[in-house]
């Protein structure tokens, strides 16, 4: 999650890019990073993909991906955007770390059965209402473990990891939430990351837009919420 101020020149068209979430990994493939969102001079870094199988580290990104089972380290986050993913710990580290969120690190996976929860997202009131964005995805665990404590997704759109016969959840669209991990013994695929969102809050009134943004007002401000890429002209 990233916010910033931008100078808007009138009679100018600005491109708005809404990033996509990364794809979920499985026992032989690391999850991929999400892509960046941007408007004018403000841009984000896509979230890091989660690690896979034995000792594979999570990828670094805006928020870091969780480390894979048996000792994989969490990926680093970007200062001002998100936090690191959790690490898989213990001598029988079947449980993976949770993905980092915009507001907190992902929890570590503990031993063979208790996977890390995703880190919490961060709240923004840019629309006039407080909403959490960019929660981390929950870490995976052994599908046959007696406790089978899969990781829960962090507040702000993070998906839960797979558990028993439940598939991993993808991150919620247009929140930037991370996808949950798959259960490694069943070699199930983790959930995909949620797509991003670009929200522009300005006194000025747009003369034209593409991408069909949602337009609301908050006091004297106009709020343009883009859930797909487009453009805006002032």
C-alpha positions, 0 to 999 in steps of 0.5 A: 500500500502506498500513498503520495501527492502528485501535481496535476496539470490541467488539460493533461491526460494521465495514464492509470495502471492497476497492477495484477496479483501474482500467480500462486505456486505449488510444490515445484514452482514459486509463486510469482510477484504481482505487478505495479500500480501507478498514477503520475509520479506515484507508483507501488511495487508488486507483492512478493511471491511465496516460496515452495517446497523445501527451503525455498525462500519467499520473494521480495516485493512491496510486501514479502512472500512467506518462506516455504517449508523446512526453513525457507526465509520470508521475502523482504518488503519495501520500506513505506509499502509493506513488511517481510514474510514469515519464515518456516522454522523448526527441525521438521518445518513442514509449516510455511511462513505467512506473507507480509502485509502492508501493516505487519510482518507475516507470522513464522511457520512453527514446526510441522503443523502450525503455519504462519498467518499473513500480516495485517494490511494497512487502513486508508481513508482516502475514499472518506471511509477507512478500508484495509488493503494489502493483507498477506496470504496465509502460509501452507502446512501439511495436509495430513498433520493432526493439527493442520493449522493452516495460515489465515489471511491478514486483514485487508484481502489476504487469502487463507491457505488450503486445509483438508479439502478446502482449496487455498483462497486467492487474495480479494480483488482490488485490495492487493491482498496475498493469496493463501498457500496450498497444502504441500503434501497434496501438492495443491496450488496456492491462491493468486494475489488480489489485483490492485486499485488506484484511488485519486482524491482531488479538488479538481473535476475530471473532464474525461476518463477511461476504464470506468472508475467509480466516482464519489465525493467526500466533502469538497473532494472528488474521489476516482477509484480505478479497479482496471487500468485507464486514464483521467483528464483534468 
